[in-house]
Amino acid sequence: MRTDSRADLTKMTTPFSPPLYMQRYQFVIDYVKTYRSKKVIDVGCAECRLLKKLKFHRNGIQLLVGVDINSVVLLKRMHTLAPLVSDYLQPSDGPLTIELYQGSVTEREPCTRGFDLVTCVELIEHLELVKVESFSEVVFGYMAPGAVIVSTPNAEFNPLLPGLRGFRNYDHKFEWTRAEFQTWAHRVCREYDYSVQFTGVGEAVGHWRDLYKVVYPSLCDNNIYQKTLVNEVLYEAQQLRREWLRRMNMDSNNNAHFYAPPLMEVFQHGVEGDAREWQPIYQQGGTICVPLERVWSSPRVRALCGSMRRLREELLEDERVRMSADGTVLNLPTDDDEVEEEKDDVKTVSGVANNIEEDWDRELGS
């Protein structure tokens, strides 16, 4: 029960900068970055803020799971974990799956086993003391992850917080001193064969229910890989086509009183100073013919495909790509209006996500 003697720390001016909860999240992010945890589960994930940050930074995570007793909060916030448009335009090299479950950390559930890291950020103090033993047994004994990060308020610091009387939050059932926390941690480690390191930074009953799952696009998915490769090839080919048409038009305008220049003119495309003799781009009727070798010069295409042979095989299987019978030339229309109709299919997948930044102020201001 909430009393007037208890203050909610989130409504007070604190001496921490950045705020404590941001420091706690950053501690987890730094740990994942250092130890490359691939499977991470956050128990007591509430509004999914830590999950969102881990999703943003990624750092090699392949499975990200959140668990909370309050399904209403999970259902309200789960959309923040969905893939962005940029995730489809520029898929990651590795897979990422995010799942949310309603359930209690004091109950055994098979889907919580086999994780590299379990995070319990400001969770344990919300449990009744009689439930802490069950928490310890489930997390360290049953789930048995590679590592566990537990953060909880340091009661010794409370007198220094302006206006605080009692616990830091009305829902806290207890707040430990450093000695009390260390006593509990050492006992758990002895019982379940863990080692412990201390540092400073920042419910109950119910049945588990699968609430949310999203699989992020990655190049490990053959369909995503095929679409990404074809989009990149068509984008590169269109760039070459436009440049070729621009040069043809420019030369025609500058030499209007002479015959038009040959339509098999060659221009360099690639690293400045490259003396390679490229195959020419040329026109046949209403078609601009772009040699596949020219597209292969793109570093992004090379990184996606690995060999010219594989590139040709992948393109021949896609109905969006028009090629010569021998598979050495891409056939593109000369009319820009016709190209414009394919605009939704042919887009750059390079560098789209580089300028996307998370709006931390908006996210953390709520």
C-alpha positions as CSV (number, residue, x, y, z in Angstrom):
1,M,0.0,0.0,0.0
2,R,1.3,3.5,-0.9
3,T,1.8,6.0,1.9
4,D,2.6,9.7,2.0
5,S,6.0,8.8,3.5
6,R,7.1,7.1,0.3
7,A,8.3,9.1,-2.6
8,D,8.6,7.9,-6.2
9,L,12.2,8.5,-7.3
10,T,11.1,9.3,-10.9
11,K,9.4,12.5,-9.7
12,M,12.3,13.8,-7.7
13,T,15.4,15.8,-8.9
14,T,18.3,13.4,-8.5
15,P,22.0,13.9,-8.6
16,F,22.5,11.3,-11.3
17,S,23.5,12.3,-14.8
18,P,22.6,10.5,-17.0
19,P,19.6,9.2,-15.0
20,L,20.2,5.9,-13.1
21,Y,17.9,3.9,-15.4
22,M,19.9,5.0,-18.5
23,Q,23.1,4.0,-16.8
24,R,21.7,0.6,-15.9
25,Y,20.7,0.0,-19.6
26,Q,24.0,1.1,-20.8
27,F,25.7,-1.3,-18.4
28,V,23.8,-4.2,-20.1
29,I,24.5,-2.9,-23.6
30,D,28.2,-2.7,-22.8
31,Y,28.2,-6.2,-21.4
32,V,26.5,-7.6,-24.5
33,K,29.0,-5.7,-26.7
34,T,32.0,-7.1,-24.8
35,Y,30.9,-10.7,-24.4
36,R,28.8,-11.0,-27.6
37,S,25.8,-12.7,-26.0
38,K,23.6,-14.1,-28.7
39,K,20.5,-15.1,-26.7
40,V,19.4,-12.5,-24.1
41,I,16.2,-12.6,-22.0
42,D,15.1,-9.6,-19.9
43,V,12.8,-10.6,-17.0
44,G,10.6,-7.9,-15.7
45,C,10.9,-6.1,-19.0
46,A,7.8,-3.8,-18.4
47,E,7.7,-1.2,-21.2
48,C,10.4,-3.0,-23.2
49,R,12.8,0.0,-23.0
50,L,15.9,-2.2,-22.5
51,L,14.8,-4.5,-25.2
52,K,14.4,-1.6,-27.6
53,K,17.9,-0.4,-26.9
54,L,19.4,-3.9,-27.3
55,K,17.5,-4.2,-30.6
56,F,18.9,-0.9,-31.8
57,H,22.5,-1.7,-30.9
58,R,22.2,-5.4,-31.8
59,N,25.9,-6.3,-31.1
60,G,25.4,-9.8,-32.5
61,I,22.2,-10.7,-30.6
62,Q,20.2,-13.3,-32.4
63,L,17.3,-14.0,-29.9
64,L,15.9,-11.2,-27.7
65,V,13.1,-12.2,-25.2
66,G,11.2,-10.1,-22.7
67,V,9.1,-11.4,-19.8
68,D,6.7,-9.5,-17.6
69,I,3.7,-10.3,-15.4
70,N,1.7,-7.4,-16.9
71,S,0.4,-8.3,-20.3
72,V,-1.4,-5.0,-20.7
73,V,1.9,-3.1,-20.7
74,L,3.5,-5.6,-23.1
75,L,0.6,-5.4,-25.6
76,K,0.8,-1.6,-25.5
77,R,4.5,-1.4,-26.1
78,M,5.3,-4.4,-28.3
79,H,4.9,-2.3,-31.5
80,T,8.1,-0.5,-30.6
81,L,10.1,-3.7,-31.2
82,A,8.8,-4.2,-34.8
83,P,11.2,-3.8,-37.7
84,L,11.7,-0.4,-39.2
85,V,11.5,0.3,-43.0
86,S,15.3,0.5,-43.0
87,D,15.5,-3.0,-41.6
88,Y,13.9,-4.2,-44.9
89,L,15.9,-1.9,-47.1
90,Q,19.2,-2.9,-45.6
91,P,18.8,-6.3,-43.8
92,S,21.4,-7.2,-41.2
93,D,24.0,-9.9,-41.9
94,G,22.7,-12.0,-39.0
95,P,19.2,-13.1,-37.9
96,L,17.3,-11.4,-35.0
97,T,14.1,-12.7,-33.4
98,I,12.3,-10.9,-30.6
99,E,9.7,-12.6,-28.4
100,L,7.5,-11.3,-25.5
101,Y,5.9,-13.5,-22.9
102,Q,3.5,-12.9,-20.0
103,G,4.6,-14.7,-17.0
104,S,6.2,-14.6,-13.5
105,V,9.9,-14.9,-12.9
106,T,9.1,-17.2,-10.0
107,E,7.6,-19.8,-12.3
108,R,9.5,-22.4,-14.4
109,E,8.9,-22.1,-18.1
110,P,10.9,-24.1,-20.7
111,C,11.1,-21.2,-23.2
112,T,13.4,-19.4,-20.7
113,R,16.2,-21.9,-20.7
114,G,19.3,-21.9,-22.8
115,F,20.1,-18.2,-22.8
116,D,23.6,-16.6,-22.7
117,L,22.4,-13.7,-20.5
118,V,19.5,-13.0,-18.2
119,T,18.9,-9.4,-17.1
120,C,17.0,-8.5,-14.0
121,V,17.1,-4.7,-14.0
122,E,15.4,-3.2,-10.9
123,L,13.2,-6.3,-10.5
124,I,14.0,-8.2,-7.4
125,E,13.0,-5.4,-5.0
126,H,9.4,-5.6,-6.4
127,L,9.1,-9.2,-5.1
128,E,8.0,-10.1,-1.7
129,L,11.0,-11.3,0.4
130,V,9.4,-14.8,0.6
131,K,9.4,-14.9,-3.2
132,V,13.2,-14.1,-3.5
133,E,14.1,-17.7,-2.9
134,S,11.8,-18.9,-5.7
135,F,13.3,-16.2,-8.0
136,S,16.8,-17.4,-7.2
137,E,15.9,-21.1,-7.8
138,V,14.2,-20.3,-11.1
139,V,16.8,-17.9,-12.6
140,F,20.0,-19.6,-11.4
141,G,18.8,-23.2,-10.9
142,Y,16.2,-23.8,-13.6
143,M,17.0,-21.2,-16.3
144,A,20.8,-21.7,-15.7
145,P,22.0,-19.0,-18.2
146,G,25.6,-18.3,-19.0
147,A,25.4,-15.0,-17.0
148,V,22.9,-13.0,-14.9
149,I,22.9,-9.3,-14.4
150,V,20.9,-8.2,-11.4
151,S,20.6,-4.5,-10.4
152,T,18.7,-3.3,-7.3
153,P,18.7,0.1,-5.4
154,N,21.4,0.6,-2.8
155,A,19.5,1.6,0.4
156,E,22.6,3.2,1.8
157,F,22.4,6.0,-0.8
158,N,18.7,6.8,-0.1
159,P,19.5,9.5,2.6
160,L,21.3,11.5,-0.1
161,L,18.3,11.7,-2.4
162,P,16.4,15.0,-1.9
163,G,12.9,14.6,-0.5
164,L,13.0,10.8,-0.3
165,R,11.3,9.2,2.7
166,G,11.0,5.5,2.8
167,F,11.7,3.4,-0.3
168,R,12.5,4.8,-3.8
169,N,9.3,3.5,-5.3
170,Y,5.9,2.8,-3.7
171,D,5.9,-0.8,-5.1
172,H,9.3,-1.8,-3.6
173,K,8.9,-4.5,-1.0
174,F,12.4,-4.1,0.3
175,E,15.7,-2.3,-0.5
176,W,19.0,-3.9,0.4
177,T,22.2,-2.4,1.7
178,R,25.4,-3.4,-0.2
179,A,26.2,-6.0,2.6
180,E,22.7,-7.5,2.3
181,F,22.8,-7.7,-1.4
182,Q,26.3,-9.3,-1.4
183,T,25.2,-11.8,1.3
184,W,22.3,-12.9,-1.0
185,A,24.5,-13.1,-4.1
186,H,27.3,-15.1,-2.5
187,R,24.8,-17.6,-1.1
188,V,23.2,-18.0,-4.5
189,C,26.5,-18.5,-6.2
190,R,27.6,-21.2,-3.8
191,E,24.3,-23.0,-4.2
192,Y,24.1,-22.9,-8.0
193,D,27.8,-22.9,-8.8
194,Y,28.2,-19.3,-10.2
195,S,30.9,-16.7,-9.5
196,V,30.0,-13.1,-8.8
197,Q,31.4,-9.7,-9.5
198,F,30.0,-6.5,-7.8
199,T,29.9,-3.1,-9.4
200,G,28.0,0.1,-9.1
201,V,25.9,1.9,-11.7
202,G,21.2,1.3,-12.0
203,E,5.2,-10.7,-9.3
204,A,3.7,-12.8,-8.7
205,V,1.5,-15.6,-9.7
206,G,0.3,-16.2,-13.2
207,H,0.4,-18.4,-16.2
208,W,2.7,-17.9,-19.1
209,R,1.3,-16.8,-22.4
210,D,3.0,-16.2,-25.7
211,L,2.2,-12.6,-26.6
212,Y,4.5,-11.5,-29.4
213,K,7.1,-12.7,-31.8
214,V,8.9,-10.9,-34.7
215,V,11.6,-12.3,-36.9
216,Y,13.9,-9.5,-38.3
217,P,14.9,-9.6,-42.0
218,S,18.4,-10.8,-42.6
219,L,20.5,-12.0,-45.4
220,C,20.3,-15.5,-43.9
221,D,16.7,-15.7,-45.3
222,N,17.0,-16.7,-49.0
223,N,14.0,-14.6,-50.0
224,I,15.4,-11.5,-48.3
225,Y,18.8,-12.2,-49.8
226,Q,17.3,-12.6,-53.3
227,K,15.3,-9.3,-53.1
228,T,18.2,-7.4,-51.6
229,L,20.6,-8.6,-54.3
230,V,18.2,-7.9,-57.2
231,N,17.3,-4.4,-55.8
232,E,21.0,-3.6,-55.6
233,V,21.8,-4.8,-59.1
234,L,18.8,-2.9,-60.6
235,Y,19.7,0.2,-58.7
236,E,23.3,0.1,-59.9
237,A,22.2,-0.7,-63.5
238,Q,19.8,2.3,-63.5
239,Q,22.6,4.6,-62.3
240,L,24.8,3.4,-65.1
241,R,22.0,3.8,-67.6
242,R,21.2,7.4,-66.5
243,E,24.8,8.4,-66.6
244,W,25.2,7.0,-70.1
245,L,22.0,8.8,-71.3
246,R,23.2,12.0,-69.7
247,R,26.5,11.8,-71.6
248,M,24.9,11.0,-74.8
249,N,22.5,14.0,-74.5
250,M,25.4,16.3,-73.5
251,D,27.5,15.3,-76.4
252,S,24.6,15.6,-78.8
253,N,23.8,19.1,-77.6
254,N,27.5,20.3,-77.8
255,N,27.9,18.9,-81.3
256,A,24.5,19.5,-82.8
257,H,25.9,20.4,-86.3
258,F,27.9,17.2,-86.6
259,Y,26.7,13.6,-86.7
260,A,25.5,12.1,-83.4
261,P,28.3,10.3,-81.5
262,P,28.4,6.5,-81.7
263,L,26.0,4.8,-79.3
264,M,28.6,2.3,-78.0
265,E,30.7,4.9,-76.2
266,V,32.5,3.6,-73.2
267,F,32.8,5.5,-69.9
268,Q,34.6,4.6,-66.8
269,H,32.6,3.6,-63.7
270,G,34.4,2.8,-60.5
271,V,37.4,3.8,-58.6
272,E,39.1,7.0,-59.9
273,G,42.2,6.1,-61.9
274,D,41.0,2.6,-62.7
275,A,42.5,1.9,-66.2
276,R,40.4,-1.2,-66.8
277,E,38.7,-1.5,-70.2
278,W,35.1,-1.8,-69.4
279,Q,32.6,-3.4,-71.8
280,P,30.6,-0.7,-73.5
281,I,27.0,0.3,-72.6
282,Y,25.0,0.6,-75.8
283,Q,21.5,1.0,-77.2
284,Q,19.5,-1.5,-79.3
285,G,16.2,0.0,-80.4
286,G,14.3,1.0,-77.2
287,T,16.6,-0.9,-74.9
288,I,19.8,0.3,-73.1
289,C,22.1,-2.7,-72.7
290,V,24.3,-2.6,-69.5
291,P,27.0,-5.3,-69.4
292,L,26.7,-7.4,-66.2
293,E,30.4,-6.9,-65.7
294,R,29.8,-3.2,-65.1
295,V,27.3,-3.9,-62.3
296,W,29.6,-6.5,-60.8
297,S,32.1,-3.6,-60.2
298,S,29.9,-2.3,-57.4
299,P,31.5,-3.2,-54.0
300,R,28.0,-3.8,-52.5
301,V,27.1,-6.3,-55.3
302,R,30.4,-8.1,-54.8
303,A,29.9,-8.3,-51.1
304,L,26.4,-9.7,-51.5
305,C,27.2,-12.2,-54.2
306,G,30.8,-13.3,-54.1
307,S,31.2,-14.4,-57.7
308,M,30.1,-13.4,-61.2
309,R,28.8,-16.9,-61.8
310,R,26.5,-16.8,-58.8
311,L,25.3,-13.3,-59.6
312,R,24.3,-14.4,-63.1
313,E,22.5,-17.5,-61.7
314,E,20.6,-15.4,-59.1
315,L,19.5,-12.8,-61.7
316,L,18.3,-15.4,-64.2
317,E,15.9,-16.8,-61.6
318,D,14.2,-13.4,-60.9
319,E,11.4,-12.3,-63.2
320,R,12.1,-8.6,-62.5
321,V,15.4,-8.8,-64.3
322,R,15.6,-8.7,-68.1
323,M,18.8,-10.1,-69.5
324,S,20.3,-11.2,-72.8
325,A,20.1,-14.9,-73.7
326,D,23.7,-15.6,-72.6
327,G,23.2,-13.7,-69.3
328,T,26.0,-11.2,-69.9
329,V,23.9,-8.0,-70.4
330,L,21.0,-6.3,-68.5
331,N,18.3,-4.9,-70.7
332,L,16.8,-1.6,-69.5
333,P,14.2,0.7,-71.1
334,T,15.3,4.0,-72.6
335,D,12.1,5.7,-71.5
336,D,12.3,7.3,-68.0
337,D,8.6,7.0,-67.7
338,E,8.8,3.2,-67.9
339,V,11.6,3.2,-65.3
340,E,9.4,5.3,-63.0
341,E,6.8,2.6,-63.0
342,E,9.4,0.3,-61.4
343,K,10.3,2.8,-58.7
344,D,8.8,0.9,-55.8
345,D,10.8,-2.2,-56.7
346,V,14.1,-0.6,-57.6
347,K,15.5,1.3,-54.6
348,T,18.8,1.7,-53.1
349,V,19.6,-0.5,-50.2
350,S,23.0,1.0,-49.5
351,G,23.5,3.5,-46.8
352,V,19.8,4.0,-46.0
353,A,20.1,3.1,-42.3
354,N,23.3,5.1,-41.8
355,N,21.5,8.3,-40.9
356,I,18.7,6.8,-38.8
357,E,19.1,7.7,-35.2
358,E,17.0,6.8,-32.3
359,D,15.0,9.6,-30.7
360,W,16.4,9.0,-27.2
361,D,14.8,12.1,-25.6
362,R,11.4,11.2,-26.8
363,E,11.8,7.5,-25.8
364,L,13.1,8.2,-22.3
365,G,10.9,11.2,-21.6
366,S,7.9,9.1,-21.0
